[in-house]
Amino acid sequence: MSKSCKGLAMELVKCLSETDCVKVQNRPYRECAGEKEPTISSECIGLRETYFSCKRGQVDMRARIRGNKGY
């Protein structure tokens, strides 16, 4: 169960590595992922929200029984 979000995490890191936040400003991935400003693309924002909901689903007991949706 702990690795079910691993694919999303890798896609998020790949998407964030292409942004100016990481390339130009040399900021860490964690800091760029938490940005609320439009310094990252909408695709990365969508991946971030999907990843966070996947991780929340691992803690939710109802979702643990049924399994995570999607990825």
Sequence and secondary structure as in RCSB ss.txt:
>XXXX:A:sequence
MSKSCKGLAMELVKCLSETDCVKVQNRPYRECAGEKEPTISSECIGLRETYFSCKRGQVDMRARIRGNKGY
>XXXX:A:secstr
 TTTTHHHHHHHHHHHHTSHHHHTT   HHHHHT  STTS HHHHHHHHHHHHHHHHHH HHHHHH  S  
